[in-house]
């Protein structure tokens, strides 16, 4: 899925005043669907949206280790789909080269030098 502007498809991360990382996105005013991108309308019901912040915690939905070369990334590296608390599902890099446990709690830890979301397992 690409971003609505055709640019970088990765969600934007911002740091809060408390130092926590959060994903900048939108929430639908009609159906409350959370979206990790700056969509102009809700992708679920086409309703209006408002800015929303998601994270910094979430739960691993799925995880894997990539062992093939991809430009800008040196294998092996671990990826996880993370359901942010009260928010959308995002793809993030995890520390190490082992998959994160399914249903593990994670916390957003920032953006890598390559611009990828990063999380760490916290429980």
Phi, psi and omega per residue, in radians:
X1 nan 2.316 3.109
X2 -1.731 2.875 3.135
X3 -1.257 2.800 -3.093
X4 -1.124 -0.355 -3.138
X5 -1.659 -0.087 -3.122
X6 1.441 0.092 -3.141
X7 -1.555 -2.618 -3.132
X8 -1.052 2.182 -3.079
X9 -1.401 -0.055 -3.119
X10 -1.397 2.482 3.098
X11 -1.090 2.714 3.085
X12 -1.519 2.388 3.061
X13 -1.917 2.448 3.097
X14 -2.338 2.701 3.109
X15 -1.728 2.335 3.120
X16 -1.396 2.980 3.083
X17 -1.062 -0.443 3.122
X18 -1.495 -0.018 3.107
X19 1.574 0.046 3.124
X20 -1.489 2.593 3.070
X21 -1.561 2.409 3.091
X22 -2.402 2.695 3.076
X23 -1.575 2.285 3.071
X24 -1.527 2.187 -3.121
X25 -2.628 -2.611 -3.138
X26 -2.413 2.698 3.007
X27 -2.254 2.384 -3.118
X28 -1.228 2.377 3.100
X29 -1.359 -0.270 -3.104
X30 -1.709 -0.966 -3.040
X31 -1.901 -0.045 3.108
X32 1.213 0.258 3.100
X33 -1.050 2.227 3.071
X34 -1.551 2.443 -3.127
X35 -2.342 2.369 -3.081
X36 -1.493 0.202 -3.098
X37 -2.281 2.912 -3.120
X38 -1.522 0.972 3.122
X39 -1.151 2.527 3.120
X40 -1.337 -0.391 3.120
X41 -2.463 2.851 3.118
X42 -1.177 2.254 3.109
X43 -1.267 -0.278 -3.137
X44 -1.529 -0.724 -3.043
X45 -2.308 0.002 -3.134
X46 1.220 0.242 3.096
X47 -1.282 2.984 3.076
X48 -1.199 2.712 -3.129
X49 -2.206 2.789 3.047
X50 -2.292 2.697 3.107
X51 -1.020 2.532 3.116
X52 -2.592 2.709 3.115
X53 -2.089 2.341 -3.070
X54 -2.173 2.466 3.131
X55 1.888 -2.964 0.204
X56 -1.525 -0.036 -3.096
X57 -1.858 2.763 3.105
X58 -2.869 -3.009 -3.103
X59 -2.292 2.388 3.128
X60 -1.193 2.160 3.088
X61 -1.630 -0.688 3.137
X62 -2.711 2.683 -3.098
X63 -2.631 2.629 3.130
X64 -2.702 2.951 3.033
X65 -2.058 2.241 3.116
X66 -1.600 2.192 -3.097
X67 -2.069 0.226 3.097
X68 -1.981 2.668 -3.128
X69 -1.282 2.303 3.063
X70 -2.267 2.364 -3.109
X71 -0.895 2.266 3.111
X72 1.546 -0.065 -3.115
X73 -2.372 2.388 -3.136
X74 -1.819 2.067 3.129
X75 -1.300 2.791 -0.108
X76 -1.433 2.623 3.037
X77 -2.558 2.634 -3.042
X78 -1.763 2.468 3.081
X79 -2.197 2.652 3.074
X80 -2.517 2.445 2.891
X81 -1.491 2.221 -3.065
X82 -2.098 2.232 2.999
X83 -1.523 1.886 3.124
X84 -1.221 2.482 3.137
X85 -0.970 2.164 3.139
X86 1.000 0.513 -3.090
X87 -2.546 -2.867 -3.085
X88 -1.445 3.057 3.037
X89 -1.619 2.315 3.140
X90 -2.265 2.725 3.057
X91 -1.653 2.284 -3.102
X92 -2.457 2.728 3.033
X93 -1.520 2.485 3.088
X94 -1.999 2.773 -3.125
X95 -1.194 2.576 3.061
X96 1.433 -2.962 -3.115
X97 -2.175 0.525 3.058
X98 -2.120 2.550 3.135
X99 -1.154 2.507 3.066
X100 -1.249 2.514 3.136
X101 -1.119 2.397 3.077
X102 -1.048 2.425 -3.119
X103 1.257 0.125 3.072
X104 -1.243 2.536 3.036
X105 -1.351 2.452 3.119
X106 -2.339 2.870 3.097
X107 -2.322 2.377 3.053
X108 -1.111 2.321 -3.115
X109 -2.076 0.039 3.088
X110 2.252 -2.764 -3.098
X111 -2.151 2.383 3.116
X112 -1.252 2.982 3.083
X113 -1.044 -0.459 3.124
X114 -1.492 -0.057 3.115
X115 1.593 0.221 -3.126
X116 -1.578 2.476 3.041
X117 -1.089 2.470 3.111
X118 -2.200 2.501 3.075
X119 -2.329 2.771 3.000
X120 -2.191 2.549 3.092
X121 -1.299 2.301 -3.099
X122 -2.032 -0.210 3.092
X123 -2.738 nan nan
